[in-house]
Amino acid sequence: MSQNILDPLINQLTRLPGVGRKSAQRLAFFILNLPPEEAQALAGAILEVKAKARFCSTCFNIADSDPCAICSNAGRDRSRICVVEEPSNIIAVERTRCFNGVYHVLLGALSPVDGITPDRLKIDELLKRVRAGGVEEVILATNPNTKGEMTARYITELLKPLQVRVSRIAYGLPIGSDIEFADEVTLTKSLEGRREL
């Protein structure tokens, strides 16, 4: 069999985030060795998610219904909104099982050099939700990097006049790590986020 027949698949796989040419080749050979029904199931799952997935018009999470399951759940605490950058962040927070509020997905973070300005994010929609009333706290759970910090500061300034409590998730040293191996930024954030015992 000619290697060329795999090239279109390899080229498509390299478009996935974090997948280089060698990883794409391994994945292509893995897919090639799948039984036909498993390959069909994989292709079908991709087509199904493309056909059915949409953004929730309330929080901008990816869902198959509008509003999404979280926004339509009457048991969620609507007075607390956790703001995240991407829908995948919701999955991470939900895994903790310690947050029962609702979410708002920005669909990115501010990055003027990349052309990501406030109008490209779902910030206005967040402000509308807060202005509608009933929100007591907005928890900013943007990533602890330059873009995430800039986004959190920008949103904080916009929320100040709306008389809502704004908090930022704490971050710092991971459990089980040694202080001597922590970088300066992580250790600084750990000290800033300390709490009374």
C-alpha positions in Angstrom: 0.0 0.0 0.0 1.3 3.4 -0.9 2.0 5.8 2.0 0.3 8.6 0.0 -3.1 7.3 0.8 -2.6 8.2 4.4 -1.3 11.7 3.7 -4.7 13.4 3.6 -5.6 11.9 7.0 -2.2 12.8 8.5 -2.5 16.4 7.2 -6.0 16.7 8.8 -4.8 15.3 12.1 -1.8 17.7 12.2 -4.4 20.5 12.4 -5.5 19.3 15.8 -3.9 21.3 18.7 -0.8 19.6 20.1 -0.6 17.1 17.3 2.6 17.2 15.3 3.5 15.2 12.2 4.8 12.2 14.0 1.8 12.0 16.4 -0.5 12.4 13.4 1.2 9.5 11.6 0.8 7.3 14.7 -2.9 8.3 15.0 -3.4 7.6 11.2 -2.0 4.1 11.6 -4.1 3.5 14.7 -7.2 4.6 12.8 -6.2 2.4 9.8 -5.9 -0.6 12.1 -9.4 0.0 13.7 -12.1 -2.5 12.8 -14.4 -0.9 10.2 -17.3 -0.5 12.7 -15.0 1.4 15.2 -13.7 3.7 12.4 -17.3 4.4 11.4 -18.2 5.1 15.0 -15.3 7.6 15.3 -16.3 9.3 12.0 -19.9 9.3 13.1 -19.2 10.8 16.5 -17.2 13.7 14.8 -20.1 14.3 12.3 -22.7 14.1 15.1 -21.0 16.6 17.3 -20.5 19.0 14.4 -24.2 18.7 13.5 -25.7 19.0 17.0 -23.3 21.1 19.1 -24.3 24.8 19.6 -23.6 27.5 22.0 -26.0 28.1 24.9 -27.5 31.5 24.4 -27.2 32.2 28.1 -23.7 31.1 29.1 -22.1 30.2 25.8 -21.2 26.7 26.9 -21.3 24.0 24.2 -24.5 22.0 24.3 -27.0 20.1 22.3 -29.9 22.1 23.7 -30.6 25.8 24.4 -30.4 26.7 27.2 -27.8 24.1 28.2 -28.3 21.5 30.9 -26.5 23.7 33.5 -28.5 26.9 32.8 -31.8 25.0 32.7 -31.1 23.1 36.0 -33.4 24.7 38.6 -31.1 23.3 41.4 -28.2 25.6 40.4 -27.4 28.7 42.4 -28.0 31.5 39.9 -26.7 34.2 42.3 -23.1 33.0 41.6 -21.6 33.1 38.1 -18.2 31.5 37.4 -16.6 33.2 34.4 -14.2 31.0 32.4 -12.4 31.4 29.1 -13.4 28.2 27.3 -16.2 25.6 27.5 -13.6 23.0 28.4 -12.9 25.0 31.6 -16.5 24.2 32.8 -15.7 20.5 32.6 -12.7 21.0 34.9 -14.7 23.0 37.5 -17.6 20.6 37.4 -15.2 17.7 38.1 -14.5 19.3 41.5 -18.1 19.0 42.5 -17.7 22.0 44.8 -19.4 24.7 42.7 -23.2 24.7 42.3 -23.6 28.1 40.6 -23.9 28.8 36.9 -21.2 29.7 34.3 -20.4 32.3 31.7 -17.9 31.4 28.9 -16.0 34.3 27.4 -14.8 32.2 24.4 -11.3 33.5 24.8 -9.1 36.0 26.7 -8.0 39.5 25.9 -4.9 39.6 23.7 -4.6 42.9 21.7 -1.5 41.6 19.9 -3.6 38.7 18.6 -6.5 41.0 17.8 -8.6 39.6 20.6 -10.3 42.8 21.9 -13.2 43.1 24.4 -15.8 43.2 21.5 -14.6 39.7 20.4 -15.4 38.1 23.8 -18.7 37.6 25.5 -18.1 40.3 28.1 -21.1 42.5 27.1 -23.4 39.4 27.6 -21.9 38.9 31.1 -22.7 42.5 32.0 -26.3 42.1 30.7 -26.7 39.0 32.9 -25.4 40.9 36.0 -27.6 44.0 35.2 -30.7 41.8 34.9 -30.4 41.2 38.7 -30.1 38.3 41.1 -26.4 37.9 40.8 -24.5 38.4 44.1 -21.0 37.2 43.1 -19.0 36.8 39.9 -16.1 34.4 40.3 -13.3 35.1 37.7 -11.7 31.8 36.8 -9.6 32.9 33.8 -6.3 31.2 33.4 -3.4 32.4 35.6 -1.3 33.8 32.7 -0.9 37.3 31.3 -4.0 37.1 29.1 -6.1 35.7 31.8 -5.0 38.2 34.3 -5.5 41.1 31.9 -9.0 39.8 31.2 -9.9 39.4 34.9 -8.7 43.0 35.7 -10.7 44.4 32.7 -13.9 42.6 33.8 -13.4 43.6 37.4 -13.3 47.3 36.4 -16.5 46.9 34.4 -18.3 45.1 37.3 -17.3 47.5 40.0 -20.2 50.0 39.4 -22.7 47.2 39.3 -22.6 46.5 43.1 -21.7 42.8 42.7 -19.0 41.0 44.6 -16.2 40.0 42.3 -13.7 37.3 43.4 -10.8 35.6 41.7 -10.0 31.9 42.0 -6.9 31.3 44.2 -3.9 29.6 42.7 -0.4 28.8 43.8 1.4 25.7 44.9 0.0 22.3 43.9 -0.5 19.8 46.7 2.4 17.4 47.1 5.0 19.8 45.6 8.1 21.3 47.3 8.4 25.0 47.9 12.0 25.0 46.8 11.0 23.9 43.3 8.3 26.6 42.9 8.9 29.4 40.5 8.7 33.0 41.8 5.3 33.8 40.2 3.6 30.7 41.6 5.1 31.3 45.1 4.1 35.0 45.0 0.5 34.0 44.1 0.5 31.4 46.8 1.5 34.1 49.4 -1.0 36.6 48.1 -3.8 34.0 48.2 -3.1 32.8 51.7 -6.0 32.4 54.2 -6.4 32.4 57.9 -6.5 29.0 59.6 
